[in-house]
Amino acid sequence: MMQEGGADMICDVSTIVNTEGAQVALEGCLESVELACDIEVIKASVSGSIANSGGVLVLEAEVSAEIKTSCARCLKEIVMPLDFDFSETLVLSGQETDADADSVIFFEGTEIDVGEIAINNLLLNVSTKYLCRDDCKGICPKCGKNLNEVSCDCDFFEIDPRWEKLKNFK
């Protein structure tokens, strides 16, 4: 059972935390979450389940999201799809586990914020650079025009100052 509110997607695991093999389904949405200064999640749907396996809880989920960012070459605002699966091991705080402490997420009580876990996985799955299209020409470094929309007549021929005296050589 999920409760939604903002970036929170709270899942109640009280019915499975002490029952080996039990599982609970989860489904929810995250809306308008800023991941970085130039990447915003417009909407992300999260679906999956949390199952009790050997005394620990295993969260397996699919994320389907749309992110808004800027093209790395021309700075045009773009919306890109982002789909991925993730799996996390959840352990009740204070509980002994064979798993490496760095590879588990500890929780307290009977509620788990799946939204926070999904946001952390979104951060791991976004790229550092997105393009509006594969053949994006970018922006002219001299005049600043978007070269996808117009061409410019800027002269990019520059003589290296170390060789400039040779242009007068006859």
Wavefront OBJ file of the C-alpha trace (Angstrom):
o trace
v 0.000 0.000 0.000
v 1.388 3.376 -1.031
v 0.688 6.863 0.232
v 1.739 9.675 -2.102
v 2.554 13.251 -1.285
v 5.013 15.440 -3.201
v 8.201 13.442 -3.664
v 7.145 11.028 -0.927
v 5.984 7.550 -1.880
v 5.534 5.870 1.483
v 5.142 2.083 1.432
v 3.797 0.276 4.514
v 5.755 -2.970 5.002
v 4.218 -3.962 8.365
v 2.486 -6.992 6.785
v 5.679 -8.449 5.267
v 8.533 -7.404 7.552
v 8.226 -10.567 9.707
v 6.835 -12.989 7.105
v 9.325 -14.861 4.916
v 8.242 -14.894 1.264
v 5.567 -12.204 1.666
v 5.500 -9.273 -0.709
v 3.717 -5.994 -1.294
v 3.182 -4.292 -4.643
v 4.000 -0.645 -5.102
v 3.046 1.939 -7.678
v 3.271 5.709 -7.612
v 4.393 8.888 -9.308
v 6.954 11.577 -8.633
v 6.309 14.991 -10.110
v 8.556 18.006 -10.577
v 11.730 16.957 -8.810
v 14.945 18.892 -9.493
v 17.864 16.464 -9.690
v 20.613 18.942 -10.563
v 20.836 22.603 -11.496
v 19.980 21.799 -15.123
v 17.984 18.534 -14.918
v 14.385 18.349 -13.714
v 12.178 15.278 -13.550
v 8.834 16.352 -15.009
v 7.096 13.117 -14.121
v 8.267 9.658 -13.119
v 6.159 6.578 -12.551
v 7.535 3.906 -10.255
v 6.129 0.377 -10.081
v 7.381 -2.823 -8.570
v 7.339 -4.758 -5.345
v 9.010 -5.236 -1.990
v 9.468 -8.859 -0.913
v 10.752 -10.470 2.282
v 13.622 -12.723 1.269
v 15.666 -14.373 3.986
v 14.701 -11.793 6.610
v 15.669 -8.774 4.485
v 13.404 -6.837 2.157
v 14.214 -6.685 -1.546
v 12.835 -3.733 -3.504
v 12.601 -4.294 -7.248
v 11.166 -1.466 -9.322
v 10.833 -0.026 -12.810
v 11.029 3.704 -13.402
v 9.650 5.442 -16.471
v 10.399 9.158 -16.420
v 10.568 12.321 -18.492
v 13.340 14.756 -17.724
v 13.688 18.363 -18.800
v 17.180 19.663 -19.486
v 19.186 21.706 -21.988
v 20.988 20.454 -25.076
v 24.719 20.337 -24.325
v 25.578 21.983 -27.659
v 22.864 24.543 -28.490
v 21.285 25.045 -25.016
v 17.758 24.462 -26.385
v 15.376 23.151 -23.715
v 14.538 19.499 -24.365
v 12.419 16.766 -22.782
v 13.939 13.275 -22.837
v 12.614 9.864 -21.757
v 14.485 7.904 -19.089
v 13.532 4.285 -18.361
v 15.418 1.888 -16.080
v 15.036 -0.879 -13.499
v 16.651 -0.996 -10.086
v 16.914 -3.318 -7.131
v 17.763 -2.440 -3.533
v 18.191 -4.499 -0.365
v 16.391 -2.991 2.636
v 17.361 -3.950 6.187
v 15.653 -2.980 9.435
v 18.021 -0.811 11.513
v 19.845 -2.860 14.151
v 19.172 -6.134 12.347
v 22.118 -8.446 11.620
v 22.738 -9.092 7.922
v 25.281 -10.933 5.798
v 25.086 -8.221 3.136
v 27.779 -5.546 2.824
v 26.681 -2.463 4.813
v 27.447 -0.206 1.814
v 25.091 -2.168 -0.454
v 21.976 -2.015 1.748
v 19.535 0.682 2.755
v 18.610 0.731 6.415
v 15.095 1.730 7.499
v 13.256 2.171 10.774
v 9.675 1.307 11.675
v 7.272 -0.141 9.137
v 7.248 2.549 6.451
v 9.734 2.978 3.620
v 9.980 6.118 1.463
v 10.281 4.524 -1.981
v 10.239 8.005 -3.539
v 13.553 8.912 -1.911
v 15.097 5.622 -3.082
v 13.756 6.211 -6.618
v 15.216 9.751 -6.686
v 18.642 8.418 -5.660
v 18.445 5.871 -8.495
v 17.329 8.599 -10.930
v 20.502 10.506 -10.024
v 22.571 7.422 -10.830
v 20.854 6.917 -14.197
v 20.847 10.429 -15.699
v 23.504 11.265 -18.239
v 25.894 14.177 -17.849
v 25.010 15.446 -21.307
v 21.964 15.302 -23.568
v 21.638 16.471 -27.174
v 18.499 17.778 -28.889
v 19.500 15.589 -31.846
v 22.576 13.563 -32.792
v 23.709 16.023 -35.463
v 23.220 19.185 -33.374
v 25.564 21.896 -34.689
v 25.596 23.915 -31.473
v 26.202 27.637 -31.050
v 28.721 29.746 -32.975
v 31.509 30.620 -30.525
v 31.929 34.070 -32.087
v 28.431 35.449 -32.694
v 26.333 33.121 -30.473
v 23.815 32.127 -33.168
v 22.182 28.710 -32.970
v 23.745 26.972 -35.999
v 20.792 24.566 -36.249
v 18.510 27.498 -37.084
v 20.748 29.867 -39.081
v 24.219 29.857 -40.541
v 26.671 32.603 -39.749
v 29.451 34.234 -41.721
v 31.979 34.355 -38.925
v 35.612 34.060 -39.977
v 37.372 31.397 -37.948
v 40.738 31.787 -39.653
v 43.186 33.164 -37.143
v 46.909 33.390 -37.555
v 48.949 32.109 -34.686
v 50.666 35.242 -33.262
v 54.012 33.406 -33.351
v 53.759 33.179 -37.171
v 52.154 36.558 -37.833
v 55.415 38.185 -39.032
v 55.644 35.626 -41.849
v 52.519 36.980 -43.574
v 54.569 40.063 -44.618
v 57.402 37.906 -45.971
v 57.920 38.215 -49.774
l 1 2 3 4 5 6 7 8 9 10 11 12 13 14 15 16 17 18 19 20 21 22 23 24 25 26 27 28 29 30 31 32 33 34 35 36 37 38 39 40 41 42 43 44 45 46 47 48 49 50 51 52 53 54 55 56 57 58 59 60 61 62 63 64 65 66 67 68 69 70 71 72 73 74 75 76 77 78 79 80 81 82 83 84 85 86 87 88 89 90 91 92 93 94 95 96 97 98 99 100 101 102 103 104 105 106 107 108 109 110 111 112 113 114 115 116 117 118 119 120 121 122 123 124 125 126 127 128 129 130 131 132 133 134 135 136 137 138 139 140 141 142 143 144 145 146 147 148 149 150 151 152 153 154 155 156 157 158 159 160 161 162 163 164 165 166 167 168 169 170
